[in-house]
Amino acid sequence: MRALLVSLITTAVPGWRALGRRSWCRKRRGRLRGLASEIVWIHDGEKMPWAFWGAENGFFELEWAGRLPHLRAMPAAG
C-alpha cells in the first residue's frame, strides 16, 4: 500500500522524486559525518541510482567491496 501511495505522489507532483533523492543523500551524508571515517552500506538496490547521483554531486564517495557498494564521507577540503 505504501509503495502505491509513494508511486502516485511521485507521478502526480513534478520534482518530488528529485527532492526525495536529495533528502536521501543528505541523510546518508549526515550519518557519515556522525560516524567519522566509517562507511554506510547500500542494502537497497533500488537506491543505487541515488547513490551514484549523490557521489557525482559531492554528497559522499561511492566505493565497492567486491560487488557490495558502500558510501564513505568525502575527504575534508583544504
N, C-alpha and C positions, 0 to 999 in steps of 0.2 A: 504494500500500500504506500509506504514512504517513498519508494523508488518511483512509483507512478506520479505521486504528487511533485516530487523534485523534477521529473521529466516534464510535467505540464507547466511548471513555473519557468523552467529554463527555456521552453519553447515560447511561452507567452510574453516573457519580459526580455526585450533585447538587452544584451550586455550582462545578464545575470550570471551566465557561465564564466565570463571573464572576471567578474567580481568574486565569484566562488574560488576560482583558480588563484587569484591574487591573495585572497584571505588564507587559503590553504598554505601557500608558500610563506606568508608572513608568520603563520603559526609554527611551521617547521623551523624557520629561521630563529624564532624566539626560543624554541626548545633547544636548538643547537647552541645558542648563546648561553642559555642557562646550564648546559651540560659541559661547557668549556670545550675540550677537544674531543668529545665523544662523537658518535655517529647516530643517525636515525635511519633505521632500515625501512625500505619501502615494501610493505606487505601486500598492498592493493595494486594489482596490475593495471587497473583502470586509471590509477593516478600517475602512471608513468609519463604520459604526455605532459601532465602538470609539472612533474619533477624535471623533465627536460626543459620546459619553458622557464621554470624558476632558476635553473642553473644558467641558462642563456641570458637571463635578465639580472644576474648578480645576487640572487637571494641566498644561494648556497652553492657548494660544489657537488656534482653528482659523480660518484665513484662506483666501482664494481669490485666485488669479491667473488671472482669466478663469474657465475651467472646471477648473483644476488646483488641488486642495486642498493646503495645507501647514500645518504646525504652527509656532508661534512660542512662545518662552518667555513665561510670564506676567510682567508688569512687577513689579518689587520693591515690596512693600507698605511704606507708611510714607513 
